[in-house]
Amino acid sequence: MKRLLPAWLWLVPFALVFVAFQLAPLGWIAISAFHVEGAWGLGHFREIAGSTFFRQAIGRSLEISLISSLLGLIIATLACHSLTRTSGPLRRWMIAFTNMTSNFAGVPLAFAFIILMGANGVLTIALQRLGLIDSFSLYSRNGLIVIYTWFQIPLGILLLFPAFEGLRAEWRDAASLLGAGRIAYWRHIGLPILRPALAGTLTILIANAMGAYATVYALVNTSYNLMTIRIANLVSGDLFLQPNLASALALVLVGLLVIVTLIQQWIVRRSHYVVER
């Protein structure tokens, strides 16, 4: 029986959605970012570069994103290694729990952390009474790093687990027969194979943290200076609306993510070169 429609026609609905919700908004942002008071130019970008306030937002966003992504990647790597070494109901339960917590973000996550680690949070008061901490502010840099790291871990596990599943037990056995210990195995076999997956996961985690908005807004509102907060405030603030300046700041965010992606691609190509050698 002949096919009624060519296979590529089934991609048309996806292409329309992709253009409408990805390419069209990005194109509008790219155009409006260069539109300055009825003319075209780089005025918005010069304003961002010359403003201490905007530079602080960019620096803080990069700092929190990099730290939380690295912490999330380390914890996710250890968790994936543990999951591959376990079996049975515990492994299935942990995978199901990870799938569930990967969608636990936004306002519910902020509310949960306020109850747990806020100024009068259950965990905060318990640790203070035990004398383990003197003071902790969930609404500070360290508090944001904690909450960012929390929603990075499940995503990191979901991305890294298939790569860890691809490590064959025969490779470990062969390395052991050749006299390689655990450290030598991970240094010369395990990590070089996992390096592309680790680099790709780190890139996605950084992008996930750089674009986070709902959780941090529900937690600190506009009292902490981050790029997503500034972009939203320029678009829907109570005083001065500057959508073109917001577009320029959003384009700076896109540029930062492009740089991170290019670095990740260089690491992947370098990893392939090392493995082939």
FENDANOR-V939187 format. One record per residue. RES is the residue in three letters. SS is DSSP state (h for helix, s for strand, l for the rest). NEAR is the number of other ideal C-beta (glycine too) atoms within 12 Angstrom. Layout:
res,ss,near
RES,SS,NEAR
RES,SS,NEAR
//
This chain:
res,ss,near
MET,l,3
LYS,l,5
ARG,l,9
LEU,l,8
LEU,l,10
PRO,l,10
ALA,h,9
TRP,h,11
LEU,h,13
TRP,h,12
LEU,h,14
VAL,h,14
PRO,h,12
PHE,h,14
ALA,h,15
LEU,h,14
VAL,h,13
PHE,h,15
VAL,h,16
ALA,h,15
PHE,h,14
GLN,h,16
LEU,h,15
ALA,h,15
PRO,h,18
LEU,h,22
GLY,h,17
TRP,h,21
ILE,h,29
ALA,h,20
ILE,h,17
SER,h,25
ALA,l,34
PHE,l,22
HIS,s,24
VAL,s,20
GLU,l,13
GLY,l,8
ALA,s,11
TRP,s,14
GLY,l,16
LEU,l,18
GLY,h,21
HIS,h,32
PHE,h,23
ARG,h,15
GLU,h,25
ILE,h,33
ALA,h,17
GLY,h,13
SER,l,20
THR,h,13
PHE,h,23
PHE,h,32
ARG,h,20
GLN,h,20
ALA,h,33
ILE,h,30
GLY,h,19
ARG,h,31
SER,h,39
LEU,h,25
GLU,h,26
ILE,h,41
SER,h,39
LEU,h,28
ILE,h,25
SER,h,40
SER,h,39
LEU,h,26
LEU,h,28
GLY,h,40
LEU,h,36
ILE,h,24
ILE,h,26
ALA,h,40
THR,h,33
LEU,h,19
ALA,h,31
CYS,h,36
HIS,h,25
SER,h,21
LEU,h,29
THR,h,27
ARG,l,18
THR,l,17
SER,l,13
GLY,l,11
PRO,h,11
LEU,h,14
ARG,h,20
ARG,h,14
TRP,h,15
MET,h,26
ILE,h,27
ALA,h,17
PHE,h,21
THR,h,29
ASN,h,17
MET,h,15
THR,h,25
SER,l,25
ASN,l,15
PHE,l,24
ALA,l,31
GLY,l,20
VAL,h,17
PRO,h,18
LEU,h,32
ALA,h,33
PHE,h,21
ALA,h,25
PHE,h,36
ILE,h,26
ILE,h,18
LEU,h,24
MET,h,32
GLY,l,25
ALA,l,20
ASN,l,15
GLY,l,24
VAL,h,17
LEU,h,23
THR,h,26
ILE,h,19
ALA,h,16
LEU,h,17
GLN,h,18
ARG,h,12
LEU,l,11
GLY,l,8
LEU,l,13
ILE,l,17
ASP,l,11
SER,l,14
PHE,l,26
SER,l,25
LEU,l,35
TYR,l,25
SER,l,21
ARG,h,25
ASN,h,22
GLY,h,32
LEU,h,37
ILE,h,29
VAL,h,33
ILE,h,41
TYR,h,44
THR,h,34
TRP,h,33
PHE,h,40
GLN,h,45
ILE,h,38
PRO,h,32
LEU,h,37
GLY,h,41
ILE,h,38
LEU,h,33
LEU,h,34
LEU,h,40
PHE,h,30
PRO,h,18
ALA,h,28
PHE,h,32
GLU,h,19
GLY,l,17
LEU,l,27
ARG,l,15
ALA,h,16
GLU,h,11
TRP,h,21
ARG,h,24
ASP,h,14
ALA,h,15
ALA,h,23
SER,h,16
LEU,h,11
LEU,l,14
GLY,l,10
ALA,l,19
GLY,l,14
ARG,h,14
ILE,h,12
ALA,h,16
TYR,h,25
TRP,h,22
ARG,h,17
HIS,h,23
ILE,h,27
GLY,h,30
LEU,h,24
PRO,h,26
ILE,h,24
LEU,h,36
ARG,h,30
PRO,h,28
ALA,h,33
LEU,h,32
ALA,h,32
GLY,h,27
THR,h,38
LEU,h,37
THR,h,34
ILE,h,29
LEU,h,43
ILE,h,38
ALA,h,28
ASN,h,34
ALA,h,46
MET,h,39
GLY,l,28
ALA,l,38
TYR,l,32
ALA,h,23
THR,h,39
VAL,h,43
TYR,h,25
ALA,h,24
LEU,h,37
VAL,h,30
ASN,l,20
THR,l,25
SER,l,16
TYR,l,32
ASN,l,28
LEU,l,39
MET,h,41
THR,h,36
ILE,h,38
ARG,h,35
ILE,h,37
ALA,h,27
ASN,h,30
LEU,h,32
VAL,h,23
SER,h,18
GLY,l,18
ASP,l,11
LEU,l,9
PHE,l,12
LEU,l,14
GLN,l,29
PRO,h,24
ASN,h,32
LEU,h,34
ALA,h,34
SER,h,30
ALA,h,36
LEU,h,39
ALA,h,36
LEU,h,31
VAL,h,35
LEU,h,37
VAL,h,26
GLY,h,22
LEU,h,28
LEU,h,28
VAL,h,19
ILE,h,19
VAL,h,29
THR,h,22
LEU,h,16
ILE,h,20
GLN,h,28
GLN,h,18
TRP,h,18
ILE,h,25
VAL,h,25
ARG,h,17
ARG,h,18
SER,h,23
HIS,h,17
TYR,h,14
VAL,h,18
VAL,h,18
GLU,h,9
ARG,l,9
//
